């Protein structure tokens, strides 16, 4: 029986130490975009993304991957 692998990403909109941390750019892409892209290409079965930022929901929809599930916190 194959085990299901789920990756969990939890992100806050207003980080106290570094505001908008997940939207900081690295080589032209946001850190959260790089992480999701890496996970989509990996062997995980599901990516659970939890955030209070609806911009992240739009980003998840942009990937058009059935692996990604967004949960509004």
N, C-alpha and C positions, 0 to 999 in steps of 0.2 A: 504494500500500500504506500503510495507516494504521499509524503508529508507536504502540506501547504505552507509556503513561506510568505509571510506578510511583513512588509517594511512599514514603519510608522514614522511620520513626520509631524511634529507638533510645533506650531509657530505662532508667536504673538505679534500683533500689528505694532504695538508701541513698546518695544524693548526699552528697558530703563537705562542700561549701560551704553547701548549703541542704537539710537533710533533708526527704524527702518532697516535693520541689519540684513534681513532676508532679501531686500531689494538692492543691496550694494552690488555694484558691477565688478566683474572680474573677467577680463578679456571680452568685454562687450555683452556679457550675459549676467543676469542676476544670480546670486548664490543659490537661491531656491530653485531657479530654472536649471542650473547645472546639476543640482542634486536629483531633481525629478528626472531629468534626462538620463542621468547615470543609472537610476533605478529602473526606468522603462527598458533600457537595453540589457539589464541584468536578468538573472534567472528567478527573480521573485515572482510569485503568483499574483500578489495584490499589493497596492501601495495605498495606505490609509493616510490621508492628509487632513489634519485638524487645525483650524485657525479661526480667528475672529475677523480676518481680513478677506473681504469678498473679492479683492483683486486677485487673491491666490486661487479662488474658485475659477475665475476666468482663465487664469494661466493653466490650471489643470485641464480645463475644457479644450484649450488650444492644442494639447498633446494628442487628443482624440484616441486615447488608449483606454481599453476596457479594464486595464489593471488598476487605474486610479479611481479611488473613491474619496470624495471631499466631504468632510464633516464640519459644519459650522459650530464653533464653540461659543 
